[in-house]
């Protein structure tokens, strides 16, 4: 088995695949297994049409219970583009948290 801690992109992609699968099945229990005790959901007009933060598993669960039934979640994927930022060298056009069209 691959140690995903040494491969953060693979770990994140696996998480998103599991989350997508739970959403497709509308399986809130399976989705919640993916969130830790100290987790946050920052919704940027994706599920709630609000820019809000759900703090902790209870708030995330409540949001999913409210929205998942009428939500037709599309493909949830990790965008692994580097947006002009050279992560290995610590420099480039983009920088963490900024995107540069490429």
N, C-alpha and C positions, 0 to 999 in steps of 0.2 A: 504494500500500500504506500502511496506517495505521501510524504510528510508535507501537508499543505501549509504548515506554518513557514516553510522555507520558500513557498510559492504563493505570495499573497494574491496575485491575479487569479490563479487557479482556485484558491480558497474562496475568493469573492464570487467568481463565476459559478462555483458549485453552490454557494449560498443562494444566489439569484435563481439558479435552476430549481432548487428545492422550493424556494418561495413561489416561483411561477407555477410549479406543479400544485402546490397547496391552494393558490388562488384559483386555478382552473377547476379544481375539485370543490372549491368553496369550503375548504377544510381549515377552519380557524384553529383547531387544536394543532394540526401539523404546522401551520404558519407560526403559531406562538412558540413552538419548540425552538424556532430559529432565533428568538430574541432572549437575551440575557436579563438578569434581574435589574441591571442598571442600563436600560436601553431607552432610546428615544426614536421617535418617528417624526421627521420634519416633512410635513406635507406641503409641497410647493404646487398646489393646484392640481394634484394628481388624483387623489381619491376623494377629497372633501370640498374642493373648490374654495378652500381657504388656505391662507398661509399660516399654518399653526404647527405647534410642536406637541405631540403626545408624549408625556413623560411617564415611562415605566410600562411594564407589561399590561397592567390593568387598563390603562388609558388606550394602549394600542389595540388590545382585545375589544374594548368597547367601540372604538372607531371601526374596526373590521366588522363587528357584529352589525353596526348601523349601516355600513356602506357596501359590504361585499355582495349581498344578494342582488342589488341593482347595478353593480359594477361589472362591466365586461372588460376586465383587465386584459390588455394586449400582452405582447411579449415583453417581459421584464428582463432586461439584459444589462450587463456591465459594459460601459463604453471605455475601452482600454486605450483609446487614442491618447497620445501625450500632448496634443495641442501645442506643439512647438517647444515644449519644456523638456530639457534633458535631465531626467530624474537622477541618472547616475552621476552626472557632473554637477548637479545642483544649480543649473542655470539654463537660460534660454529665454525665449520670448514670452512664454505664457506665465510660468510661475504657478505655485500651488494656489488653487482656488480661482484662477483666471483662465479663460480660454482664448485662444487665438485661432481664427479660422485658418485652415491649412489646405 
